[in-house]
Amino acid sequence: MEINTVGVIGLGYIGLPTAAILASKDVKVVGVDVNPSTVEAINRGDVPFVEPDLATFVGGAVQHGTLRATDRPEPADAFIIAVPTPFQGDHEPDLSYIQAAAEAVAPVLDGGELLILESTSPPGATQKMADWIIAARPDLSLDGTDSRPAIHVAHCPERVLPGRVMIELVTNDRIVGGLTPAAAQFAKDLYAVFCQGEILLTDAVTAEMAKLVENSFRDVNIAFANELSLIADKLDIDVWELIQLANHHPRVNILQPGPGVGGHCIAVDPWFIVNADPEQANLIRTAREVNDSKPQWVIEQIESAVEAHDAPTIAALGLAFKADIDDLRESPARKIVAELADQNPTARIRVVEPHVDALPPELANRRNIELTSLVEATDSADATVVLVDHAAFKDVEPDDLGLDPSRVVDTRGVWR
């Protein structure tokens, strides 16, 4: 199958890097996004979020004429769907973005195209995407066994780490699952254009489940560390020292605790497994509950630190879901700051997030929350809480800021 043009639907944290790296290999790429400002930025050669090296790839591809953006799909040889897959209600998967993308692409198909779902998805989502396309285009088929032209549908979940996306797109192994063996092979051929890692073929449902398993494994291990932090606090033990000592065992590698778990993947994907088989997914569900409950424990630690003050000033350091990025999706720090403002409306909360220029809407709309510098936030603060281990915080000593250690809640062990 010859692929000269690729449409990438969704130009977010995964779609835009994928589009840019394909375009850097002289593949004609048309990126599609519903956000006009995103489309305009990309067509100027700019990027709408922070990711190392991405701006170089986007700017070069736009200047070279291999990448442009628009607000609606155009005919192409292949399409990569990279749209959000959140959950709703009682942790039910929300596939509405995938359905909208499928129905937007369907009118421009002629038959013979490759369609790849990259969005992290619950088991069966790739088949549902294909079914939505066929429902919109009954003149097409999925296997070509009758007179209708076939389309080829596959799933290739992203496996990259924010902050290293442009490196890991190239170096990481990839899993490709097709609704048919031919679809899997066609998808493998496309990713081989830029991927130097091993590309492993399977069926679509197994590929979907593999990504969920990877993130659930991480979630369970983080939950163990977070639960240890609760126990250590009760026993008046330094959890950071405890983990460091335990990790000297040659077969032990405990992760680090934190204020919870954030990001679009680890905080969400395990629920897809629980939803798929609620009777068996007991450990996975418990891990999610442990990690989801950690922000409330942090809030209680902060409230204890300021209980002597009627109108305390609280310095909250970090909003991103991990260090040194601007990605705030599912961030426990956001939840903690919002809940603090709700539970103590007389408190003044000074937020420090060096990677953003403005607070997210749910925080910006609260009168007792403001975005400030580190020095401004900690000056005369009644309590300081470290929520993200940004390098900007690691590079400063608490003594330099005049902080009282008894009034510091360090959820990341930055200043231990």
Secondary structure, 3 states (H helix, E strand, C coil): CCCCEEEEECCCCCHHHHHHHHHCCCCEEEEECCCHHHHHHHHCCCCCCCCCCHHHHHHHHHHHCCEEEECCCCCCCEEEECCCCCEECCCEECCHHHHHHHHHHHHHCCCCCEEEECCCCCCCHHHHHHHHHHHHCCCCECCCCCCCCECEEEECCCCCCCCCHHHHHHHCCEEEEECCHHHHHHHHHHHCCCCCCCEEEEEHHHHHHHHHHHHHHHHHHHHHHHHHHHHHHHCCCCHHHHHHHHCCCCCCCCCCCCCCCCCCCCCCHHHHHHHHCCCCCHHHHHHHHHHHHHHHHHHHHHHHHCCCCCCCEEEEECCCCCCCCCCCCCCHHHHHHHHHHHHCCCCEEEEECCCCCCCCHHHHCCCCEEECCHHHHHCCCCEEEECCCCHHHHCCCHHHHCCCHHHEEECCCCCC
